Amino acid sequence: MADVELVKKMLRAVLQANKGGVPLSRLQSEYKELTGEQIPHKQMGHNNLDALLASMPSVVRTERSRSGEVCMVCFASGANETAHIAKVVARQRSSKKTGRPHLVNTQMRVKPAAPLVLNAKPQTSLRQPNHRGRGGGRGGGGGRGAGHGDFRQARDMRDGQSEGKTGAHPNKLSNQNTPNRKGNPPSLSSGKGKPYDPQQVQGRITEILGKYSNGFWVSKLPQIYRELYKQDMPTEALKDLDTWTHICTVEKTCSSNPSELLLYPAKEQTTTSSPPPTLTPNATSAPTPTDKPVQSPVQQRPPSIHLTRSGSRSPQNPPSSSSSPSPPSSPATLSPDLKLKLEELLVKYSNGLWAHALPKLFQDTYKFKLPGHVLENLHLLSDICTIDYPMPDNPKRAILLRQELGRRLSNHAVPSLQIPKEEYPSVLVVEATNTNGVILRYIGEGYSQAQESMEDEMREFYGLDQSSPTPLSSPSSGQLVAVRAEEEEEILRAQVCEVMADKAKVHYVDHGFSEVISKTKVFELHEKFFQLPFQATKCKLAGLEPFCQEPAVLKKFETMASGRILLAEILERGQTPLIVLYDTSQDDDVNINAACMKALQDKTLASPLQVNSAYMKVTVRSVCSDGTIYCQLPSRGLAKLNVILENIETYFQLQVTSEFLVSRPFCGKGCLARYKGKWSRVEITNLHGSRVLDILFIDVGVQASVEVFELREIPPPFLYDLMAIPPQAVKCCLADLAVSVGSWSPDAVQWLREKVLNATDCSMKVNFFFFSGNNIDVYVSVACHPGHFVLQPWRDMYKLVVLMGEMILYYSKTEQKPLNIEKNHIYAAKVENSWHRVLVKGVLTNGLVSVYELDYGKHELVSCTQLRPLIKEFRQLPFQGITAQLAGLKQRQWSEEASIVFRNHVEKKPLVAQLEAVQEATNPWDRKLMVFLVDTSQEERDIWVHDIMTEFADELTKEL
């Protein structure tokens, strides 16, 4: 049951802060902006918000605005008494210092653990150091070392952006906010019946579907549209989606909810009269969307015969009728006349041609149809062009790249890269614009070591002396070349992507990135450097296939994996291996795949744990042997979870559930299992061979061992919604009882289980716990120097605002009585027309009192006549000012210059505090935290404050 009085107070505060009233349509958002929660009308026994408001005549009344809109205003009586609250809330709402809760982002990027270590040896054990860098170190331990790290960094700085950070091509995003140059009418804000520009909206939807080629929920379209174009999507356009079949496909799901619709790119239209889609220079990075999303547990595979970039045929995968069936009568070769005609066509499209455009182009040029077996057997074109498959999940999307005569590289074919034999190879993650195509390099003998040996030899072969080869006069698109890097020392293998007047765009085949360079740095690649396979390869992250282009997933992957050496568990050894990545640099291994999946969770659906808050109708789901208990608290997330699981029960009753058997289990995978007769969410935690595995029921906190056939995949119609709900099992321990490292006695555990597991209605109160390693959104109210500053937990700041308003009302009515003021006692003190909770530090002879503001961390001098007893009601909220010290630095005597620098970076700012340690004390105001402070306000990078202060330490401070 929600706290009725608290809701009333918050509504009164919201309405008083808006003298002109709050429109009913905006009341929920105003309330949530202040409190972080919706108005809980259902929890308070009302079916809708209107009914709740009607039951509170002492708080609100309704009246029509001049425009006819229903508007909420404060009730007339008592307005003067609550005027002070309105001022306090309005000051918080408009303050530039505090910001708003949604501006603080706890999901900060990972801090580099250590500088790049050069000359590191390869790590083959499970516990290996984790180095960052674009290359990797000599000797196989970390790739190329600092050279390529700087090389890549310089490229990023020069280009002004890093490619593929969010899964979109930079060229597409760079002009989204430019003015309309063609005079088309601008898109108007959404509203019923308002006109809008259909062509502009259709073009934008086409761009969006290009990024989300596997489809997404229609309900997500307005949000994506708003984020990309900074405008609301016209509501009328949503209704017109069904009619835009040339742009998109709207499909109903199997769900019982008719509003759950999926949006896909338009289906292929082979009868179109538009010209064939030739490839622009950036075509391979932003290919045409796929036809349908891949929702089956078994993904489609690319054609079994794969052609390398040099046009050679891969020997490791023989033709398979299951992936690309050929007609029995298909000829084994092409006729010379047909081959000549195809070669003539491809010469006209030097930047490449989509294979599916070839039949119409052939028909228009030669006035007869292209034989049907050509597209079914693209390998027959291998001696006249290079065939590339940029979209592994759609083998029908192939690119034909023509090579100039005399520059064909079929005579110097590069062998295919073989997957390492070990189950857990070390890999260097380069980058990912799609989790189905993560670019990485294998570390070790035969891979990074062999590459480094080859590049050492290339450095000598292409030296700077007079006998070294001369640059190519006319490099051609698709040609393999040697490129002199900017450092002038490194010589790397590359493939030419595009040729310009005096520059060329090349892709470094061993390092996985591209750049534009001068033609004077391009050399012919000697045949002896064709022997080593290209080291940059692609893999697919297991479990993330349906979310391969989700921005939240890609952002999480970028922060946790990009540029780092990780351990890869190979689940499937195909052309694009299916893997799970692990960060083994810490005490506990981190499953990168599982962490990326958790990035999809909606934090507003988590259990509402708040300090010193009481909860009713709590369900204890399990009691562990060490005294740990798992509870479920009433929340929006739990209610939504129960509805979805009930729908899954119904869905499985109408389906053959064996079709959803888990065929490829791995650690961290989320799926379903039966718990007390019903399907429940589980996470696989360990595997014992191929049949038995350990699971955790994440919503009840129960562990179990089951056979793999007992698990089921989550049906696609429920996957997105289910993944958005955080685990609902809240891990707790009983206050004042230690959780043992070992276990409690069996009798104690059994007694606790009997008391709480069968209870029909439990209540619980959350005490104040900090846990090391947690990230906390904070506001720095006072900053003296790195050794002393004061934090306020951001989440409870609105409660402090309400409390101070209540104190104003209370103490304005109470009479002043003689008060015996004692040192180290707590009182209420009036400071600058507001009442604060203070600790008396000293009583002076002149009638002044030295006080410490327990919620803000400030020291003040006030008259003894301005102190009042602090009643019990105003002691319930924990004191919000928390003393802290900056972690990551040695203890020093900080100079005034350094203190000013620190103060300018943190004081009066919302930041993220990563808790390192807690120094406990008897009194809460004497507790001290050791924290890292991180400024996450910048889009491109996080600022770690202790890094800034380290630069000043040697020059401006001295050791104690």
N, C-alpha and C positions, 0 to 999 in steps of 0.2 A: 504494500500500500504506500502510495506517495505521501510525502509530508505536506499536508494541506496548507498549514500555516506558512511554510517556506515558499510554496507556489504563490500564495497570496502576496507575500512580501515581494517576490520577484516581479509579479505582474504589476504591483503598485509602483515598484521602482522603474519598470520599463515605461509605464504610462505617464508617470510624473516627469520623466526625462523628455517627453515629447508633449509640449504644452498644447500643440494644435491637434492632438489626438493621433492615434495610430490606426491606419486602415486595417480592417479585419484580415485582408489578404496578406498583410505584412506582419501581423502580430507574431505568428510562429517564428519567423526569421529573426525578428527583433529580440524575442525571448531567447532563442537559441544562441544569438550572437553574444548575449550577456552571460548566459548560464552554461552554454555548451550542450544543452538538452532541449528536446521538444516539450511543449506543455503536455503533461501526462493526463489528459482528460479521461482516457479509458481506465487507467489505474485508479482514478478518483471516482469511478462509478458512473461516468457520463458517456453516452455513445458518440457525441460530437463536441466540438469546441464551443459551439453556441450554447449548448445546454449547461456546460460548466460555467461559462461567463454569466449566464442568467441566474445561477445559484450564488453569485457573489455580488449582490447589489451594494455591499459596503466597499467594494473595490473598484468596480467598473460599471459604466452604463453605456448604452448604445444610442447613437443618433446618426442621422443622415448627414453626410457632408454636402457642401454646396453642389458638388458634381453629381450627387445622388448615390455615392458609394457609402456602404455601411462603414462606420468609423467608430473606434473605441476611444473614450476619453475617461479621465479620472472622475470619480464620484465627487459631487460638489462639497459635501461636508467633510471636514477634516483636512482640506487641501492645504491650509496653512501649516498644520502640524507636520505634514510630510514634505514640506517644501525643501527642507534641508536634505532629505534623501534624494530628491530629484536633482539637486545641485551636485551631490556626490556622484550619482550615477552618470549624469550628463558629463561631468568632468572626466570620468573614466572612459566614456564612449568617444569623446572628442580629443582625448589626450594624444599628442604625437609621441609621447615618451613611451607609453606602455604598449601601443599597438593593439592588435586584436588577436584572439587565440589562434585563428587559422593562419596567422603569419608565421607562427613558430613551427618548425619542421624537425621533429625528433629523428626522422629517418635520414640521418646524416651520412655522408660518404665516408668510406673507410679511411682511417688515418694510416699513411705509410708507416709500417712498423720499423723500418730501418733503411738507410741509404742502400742503393744497389751495390751488392758485393761483387767485386771483380774476381776473376780467376777462381770462381767457386767450383768445387768438385761436384759431380752429379750425386743426387741424394736418391737412394733407392729404398730406404726404410720408410715406414709409415710416418714417423716424426721427422719432417724435414724442414729446414729453414725456408721461409717464404720471402723471396726477393721480388721487388718490383722493377719493372723496366720494360721497354718495348722490345728489346732484343733478347738477350739471354746471355749468360756469362761464358767465358772461355772454358773449355774442358767439359762442356755439357751440363754444367750446373745451372746456368742461367742464361743461355743464349749468347748474344753478342756483347753484352756488357754496356758500358756507358756510351760507347760510340753510337750505337743505333738508338739508344734512348734519346740522346741529344739530337740525333738526325731526325727522328720522328717528331720530337718536340719542336724543333725549328720549323719543320713542315707545317705543323698545326698552327704555330704562331704566325707564320707567313700567310697561310690561307685564311686565318682569322676565325676558323671554326674547326671542330673535330668531326670528321665524317661519321654518320651513322650512330649518333649518341642515342637518339630516340626512335630509331627505326625508319626515319623519313629522310629522303635525299635532301641535302642542304639547299640545292637550287630550287626545290619546290617550296621550301619554307621562306626563302630569302625575300620573295616578292609578294607574300600574302597580304601585307598591309600597305602596299603601294597604291597610289591613287588610280582610279579608273581612267585609263588613257584613251579609251575608244568612245567615250561619251555615253556609255550605257548607263541607265538609271541605277543609282546606288541601291543596295539591299536595305530595306526598311526593317525596323525592329518588329519583332513578332507581335502579332495581335490578330484577333479574329476579323476576317474580312479585309485586312489591310493589303494593299498591293505589294508585290515583290517582283524581283527580276528572276524569272525561272531559269534563264540561261546561266546566270551567275551561280545560282544555288546548285544547278545540275553539274556545272564545272567543278564546284567545290566538293560535291558528293563523290564525283569521279576521283578526285585527288585523295579523298579520305579512303575510298574503297581500294585505291592503289596501295595504301599503307596497310589496310586490314583486309588483305585479299582472301583470307579464310572466313570472312564474314563476322558479324557481331550483332548484338541485340539492338533492335530499333530504338529501344528506350535509352540507349547510350548515345545515340546520334546527336541530340541537342547539346549534350555536354562536350563531346568531341568537337563539334562545330564551333562552340563558344570558345574553347581553348585554343583552337587553331586560328580563327579569324576574328576573335575579340568582338563578336557580334552574336546576338541571339538568333537562332535559326527560326525563320518564319513558320508559325504554326500551320499555316495553310500548306506549306511545302510538305509537311509530314503526311498530310492527307493525300497529297498528289503522288507519293512514292509509288503506289500500286500502278499508276499510269505511265511511269517512266521506265518502261521495260527495256528501253535501249540504254539506260544508265545503270539500272540495278534490278535485282530480283528480291521480292519480299515473300518470305515463306513462313507459314504457320508451323508451330512446333506441336509435339504430341502432348504438351502440357494441357491441363484442364483450364488454365488461364488463357482466355482468348487474346489478351493483350501482349502475350509473349511472342513476338515476331522476330525473325532473323532477317538480316539484310546482307545480300551477297552482290558481287559484281554481276553485270548483265551476262547472260549466256551468250555463247558464240553465235554470230550471225554471219554465215558464210556467203550470203547473197548480197551483202552490202556493196555499194558502188564506190565507196571511198578508196583512195589510193592505198597501196600496201604499206603496212607500218614499218618503215625503215628505222634503223637504230640511230639515235643521236649519240654523241660521245658518251653520254651518261646513261645510255639505255640499259646497260647490264646491271646498273645499280638500282634502277627503278623500272623493272619489267612490267608488262601488262598484267593486270590481276588475273588470278586463276578463276576457273569456271565455278567451282563448288568448294565449300569448306570440307576439310578432311575430318570427319567425326568418328570414323571407325577406329577401334583400338589398333588395328593393323594398318599402317600408313601405306599409301602407294609408293612404289619404288621407281626410280628413274630407269630408263631402258637398260637392259642387262649388258648390252655392249656399249661401253663408254669410250669415247674418243678423247685422248689427251689433247692439250692445246696445240701440240705439233701435228695433230691429225693421225696419230698412231692408234692402233686398237689395243685396248687393255686385255692382256691375256688371262687375267685372274677370274673373270666372270663370263662363262660361256653363255651363248644365247639361251634364253628361257622363254618358252611359249606362254608362260603365265604373265610375263611383264610386257612383251611386245610381240604378239602372235603374227606370223607372216602367212600369207596365202600359200598353199602348197605349190602353186604354179609360179611363184615369184622367181624371176631369174636371179642368178647369183651375181651378175654384173650388169652394168648399164651399157647400152649400145653406144658406140663412139659418137654418133650423130646427136643422141640425147645428151650425152655428157658435154659435148661442145656447146649445145644450146644453154644448158644450165650454167656452164662456165661463163658464157657471154652475159647472162643475166646478173650473176654475182659480181662481175667486174663493175657494174654500174652502182653497186651498193657497197662501197668500201668500208662503211662503218658497220656493216652487218645487216642481216635480213632475218626476220622471224620465219621459221620453217612453215608455219601454218598459212603465211601469206604467199607462199611459192605457187600453189595451184592457180590462183587468180591471175597473178603476174605472168605466169607461163601462158595461160589462156589468152590474155590480152595481147601478149607480144607475138605469139606464134599461131594464134587462131585455132589451136587444137588443145585438147586436155592433156595435162600431165599424167602419165601412167600412175595409177593408184598405188602401186607397190613402192614408189619412191619414198613417200612419207613414212611408210611402214618399215622401211629398211634404210634409214638415213646413213648407216655405215657405208653404203655403196658410194656416198659422196666424199668419202674420207680422203681421196687422192686429189680432190679439187678444192676442198675447203676444210676449215676447222669447225667442228660441231661442239657447241657448248650448251650445257644444261644449267642455266642460272637458277632454276626453281626446282629443287630436288623432289618436291612433292607433286609436281605436275610434269611428267615426262613428255607431254605433248608440246610443251613450250621449249623449243630448241632454237638456238641462234646459229646461223650459218655465216661464218667469217671467211671471206675470200682472201687468199694470199697472193701477192704479186708473183708473176712468173720469174723464176730464177731465185726466189726467196723462200720457196717451199722447204719445209724442214722435215719432211717425211724421211729423208735419208739419215737424219740425225734425231731419231725419235728418243724422247726422254722416257725412261721406264716409269711405271706407275709406283706410287708410294705404297709400301706394304705396311699394314698395321702391325705394331709391335706384338711379339708373341706373349709377353707377360700380361697378366690380367689387370695390373695396376701400374701403367706407365706414368712417368712424370711428363707433364705437358706445360708449355708456355702459352697462355691464352692471349691472343692478339686483340681481337675485338669481336663484337657481334651486333649486327643490325637486325638479327632474327635468330631466335634460339634454335631454329632448325638448320642454321648454317653458321655455327660458331667457328671462327677462324682460329686455328691453333697450330703449334709445332710440337713435335715429339722431342723429348730430351734424352740424350744418351748416345751410346755407340751406334754407329750406322745412321744416325740422324743428326742431331746438333753438332756432334763431334766431327762427323764426316763433312758436314756443311762448312764448318770453320776451317777444316783442312783444305777444302776446295777453295774457299775464299782467300786463304793465305797464298795458295798457288796462283790464284787469279791476280792478286796484288802484285806478285812478282812478274807475271806474264804481261800485265798491262801497266808496267812501271812508267815512270816519268822520263826515262832516258830516251835518247834519239831512236833507238831500235824498237821502241814500243809501237803497237799498231796505231794507225791513224783513225780518227772518228769516221763513222759512216756518213757518206755524203747524202744518201737518201734512204733512211730507214722506212720500212713499210709496216702498215698496221698488221698486227698478229705475229710479227717477227720476234724471235728470241734474240736478245742482245745482252751485252755486258755494259753496265752503267757505272760511271765513276760518281761516287757519292759526294755530298757537299764537303765532307772532311778532306777530300782529295786523297785519302789513304784507302778507303774502302772501295772495292770493286764488287758489284752485286749482279746476280742474274736478274733479268727482267724481261717482260713481254711488252711490246709496243701496243698501246691502246688507241692512240690517236696521234696523227702527225699534223703539225701546224707549220707556220712560216719558218720560224727559227727555233721552235720548241717542240717537244713531244711529251705526251702523257704516257707514263710507263707504270706497269704493275710489277712490284718486286715479288717474284714467284716463291721465294724462300722466306719472305718476311710478312707477306699478306697485306700490304698497303700500297697505295698509288700516289704519284706526285707528277707535277709538270716540271720538266728540266730542259736545259739547253741541249740542242742537238750535238754540241761539241763534246758532250759527256757520254755519247752513245757510241759503242764499238760493236763490231761483229763478234759474236760469241764463238769461240773456237770449239771444234768438235769434241775435244777432250773434256769440256765442261758440260756435255750433255749426258754424262753417265749417271750422275746423282739425281734421283727423283726430286721433284719440287717439294720443298719441305713445308710450305704453308698448305694446310689442308683444312677440310671442313668436317664438323661433327654435329650431331643432334643431341640436345639435352633431353634425357628421358623424363617423361611426366609433364613436360611443358609444351607439348605439341599444340594443344588447342589455344595456348596463350603465347604463341611464339613471337607475336608482334605487339603485345601489351606494353605500353610505355612504362608502367610501374615495374613490370618484370625486367625489362631491358635496363632500366635505371638501376635496379638492385644488382643486376648482373655486372653492370659497368663498375659499380663501386666495390664489389666483392671479388671480382675475378679478372677484369681487364688488366693486362700487363703483368700478371702474377704467375708464378710457377705453382701448379696445383697437381693433385693426384687424380687420375682419371680411371674410373672403373668401367671397363668396356662390356656392355651388355649384349651388343649385337655387332658382329663384324661384317658390315655391308660396305657398299660404296661410300656411304656417309655413315660412319659408325654411330651407334646409339650409346651414350655414355652418361655417367654420373660423376660430377666433379666434387672433390673434397679439398678443403683448406686444412692442412695438417700442421700449420705453423704454431698453433696454440696447444694448450694442455688437452683440450677436447677437440676432436675432429668436427669440422663444420661442413654439413652437406649443403653445397651451393644450390643444387636443384631445389631442395626443400625450402631453403631460405628465399629463393626467387618466387616460389609458389606462395609463401606467406606474405609477399608484398602485395598480393591481391586482396588481402583482408581489409575490411572496412572497420576502422577502429571505433566508429560510433556504435557498432554492434557488439563490442566487447562487454564483459561484465563490469558494471559501474562501481568499481571499488574506489571509495573515497575515505580519507582519513577521518577517524572518529565518527563514522556514519553507522547507523543501525539499519539492519535489513530484516524484513519479515519474510515468511514463506520460503525459507532457505532449505534446500534439499541436500543432505549429506549422501554422496554417491559411493564413496569408498574410504576405508581407513587402512593405512599402510602399517607395516610392522614397526616402523621407526616413530610412529605417532603422527605422521603427516596425514592430513585428511583432505579430500577433494569435495568441494561443494559446488552446487549450481545455484546462482542468484537470479531472481527475476530480472529479466532484461529484454530489450527488443530483439537482441540477437538470439536468445534462447527461444522466444516465441516464434521467430521466423524459422529457426532450425526445426522446431517440432512440426511446423506446417509442411516444410519441405520433405522431412522424413516420412510423414504420413502420405504425402503424394507419391513418394518413391515406393512405399508399400503397395499402394494401389497400382502404380505403374508396373511393378514386378508381378502382380497378380494377373495382369493382362499380357505379359511377355513370357517367353521361355528364358528363364534367368541364366541358363547355362550359356547363352550367347554372350553374357557379360562376365564370364570367367576371367580371372586375371591370368594372362598368359606370360607376362614378363614381370615378376615381382622384383623389387629392389628397395634398399633402405631409403626411407624418406617418402616412399610412394603413399599417396592418400587413396583410400578405397572404402568399401563397405564390408561389414561383417555383422553377424547376428549377435545381439546382446539382449538377454532376457526375452527372446522370441521376436525381437524387432530389429530391423536394419539400423545400424549405427555407424558413424564415421570412425575410421581407424587409420593409423599410420604404421607402416611396417618399420620395425626397429632393428630387426636382426634376422638373418637367414641361416638355417641349419640344413645345408644341402639344398636340394631342389624341391623338397616336398614339405618340410616343416619350417615354420617361421614364427617369430615373435611379433606381436602387435600391441599397440596402445590405443584403447578407446579414448580418443582425445576429449570427448565431451563428458566423460565420467571418471577419467583418471584410472581406469582398470587396465592392467597388463594381462596378456594371455598368450599361450602358444597354440597355434592352429595349423591345420593342413592347408595348402594353397588353394585347394578346390572349394574351401569354405569362404573365400573372398570373392567379391564382385566389383567390377568397375562401376564408377558413378555414371548413370545414364547421361548422355549429352544434354538433354533438355534441362537438367538440374545442376550441371557442372558449375557454371559461372556463379549462380546464386549461392551454392553450397561452399564454394571456395572463398567467397567474400565474408563468411561468418567466422570470426576467430574461435578457437577452442573455448568451450563453455565450462570446462572443469577448472575451478579456481583452487590452486594449491594453498593450503593454510596450515597453521600449527596453532595449538592452544596457547594462549597468552600465559606467561609465567611458568610454562613447562618446557624444558629443553627438549629439542629433537635430537635423539641420540645418533651417534655415528653408526652404531650397530643396530640394535633394535630394542623395543620395549619387551617386557616379559609377555609371554603368550596370554597370561591371565589379564594383564592390563589392556592389551589390544582387544581381547574378546569382550571385556567389560565395556570398553568405549564403543565397540561396534554394536553391542546390544542396546546401548543407550541412545545412539544417534541414528543408526541406519534404519531403524523401524519407526522413527519419530514422524508423526504426520505433519507437524509444522514446527520448524526450528527458527530461531532468530539468532543473528550474530552481529557483533560490533567490531569494526576494523580499527585496530590500534595503529599508532604511528610507527613502521619498519622501513629503514633504507636497506637496499641490497647492492653490494658492490657490482659494478659493471652495468647498472641500469642507466638509461638515458632519461633525463628529466628536463622538461621545458621549464625555464626559470626566467625571472626578471631580476636584474641586479639593481637593488635600490641604493646601495652604498658601496663605493670602492675606494679604499685607502691605498692599498698596494697589493701585489700578488699574494702577500702573506696574510691579508685580512680584507675580506669583503663580505657583503651580506646578500643572500639570495632570498627570493620569494617564489614558492612553487606557483607556476602560472595557472595551474588547473583550479586552485582555490582562491584566486584573487577576487573573483566576483563575490565570494562569500564574505571576504573581508569588507568589501564595499557595503554590502547589506548590513553587516554587523555594525560598522561605524555609523550608518544611518540610524539604526535602532538605538545606539548609544546617545546620539543627538536627541532623539525624541525622549528617551528616558531621563537623561540628566537635565534637560530643560524644564522638566516638571518637578524634580526633587529639590527640596530645600537644602541649603548649605548648612551643615551641622559641624560643630567642632570635631576635628579629626586629629588623633595622635599619630603622626607620621613616623614610621620606623624604617630604618635602612634595610635593604634587601627584601622588602615586602612589595607586593603588586597592588597597583591602584589604577584608577582611571584618571587621566589628566587631560585638561583642555589645552591644546596647542594650536594656535592660529585658527580658532573658531571650530576646530574638530576635536572629538574626544578620542584619545588613544589609550591603549593598554600599555602601562609602563612599569618598569622596575626602578624603585628608588635606590640610587647609588650613593646619595649623601644629602644631609640636611644642613644648610648653611645658616649662619647666625643672622643674616640680614633678611630672613623670611623667604629666601629662594630655595628651591629643591632641585638637585641634579637628578635627572631621570633618564632612563634608557628605553626607547620605544621598541617594545618586543616584537612588533609586526614589521618595522621598517629598518631597525638597526641603527637608529640615529640617537645621539645624545643631545638633550635639551636642558635648559634652565627655565623653570616655571615658578610662579608664585605658589606658596603653600595653600592659598585660598582656591586654587584651581584644581585641587586633587579631590577625588571622591572614592569611596569604596567600590571595588570591582565586584559586582554581584555574580552569583553562580551562572546565571544565564549567559553572561558575556565571557565566561571562561571555557565554554564548550569547544569553540573553534581553536585548534592548536595555534600557538604563536607562529606567525608566518615568517618572521625574520630568522634566517638560519646563517650562522657564521660559517665561512668557508675559507679555504686556502687553495691556491692554484697548484695542481699536481704537475709532475714532469719537470720540476725545477728544484735545484738545491736551495736549502734555507739560506737566506741572505739578508743583509741590511740594505734595503732598497733605497736608492738615491731619489731625490725629489724629481729629477728628470724622468727616471724610469717609472715612478709612480704616476706621473702625469700621462705618460704614454699608455700605461695600463688603464688608467681611469678613462681616457678618451675612447678606448676600444670597448669597454664593457659597461660603464655606469649608465644607468637609465636606459638599458637596452634589453630586449628579449633575446635570450641565447639558449643553447642546449648545454646542459651540464652532464658530463659522463662521470659517474661516481666511481672513485678509485678506492677510498677507504673512509671509515667513520671513526671518529674519536668520541666514544660515549662519555656521558657525564650524568651526575645525579639530576641536575636541573636541565630541562630541555634547551634553555637559552645558552647553556654552557657547552652544548654539543657542537662539534666542529667537523665539517666535511672536507675531504680532499677530493677535488674535482678538476677535470679538464673542462675548459670552456671553449665552445665552438660557435662561431657566428655562421649560421646557415642561410643568411639573407641573400647571398649572391647565387645567381643561377648556375654558374659554371663550376664554382669550387667552394669548399668550406674553408674557413679561416680558423686555425687552431691558435688560440691566444698564447699558449705557452711557447709556441715556435717564435712568435714575435718577440716575446720577452727574453728568450734565449739569446737573440741577436744583441740585445742591449746589456746582457749580464756581464760579459767580460769587460766592456768599456765603461759602463756607468755604475757598476756595483762592486762591492768587495765581499770576500768570504768572511763569515763570522769567525 
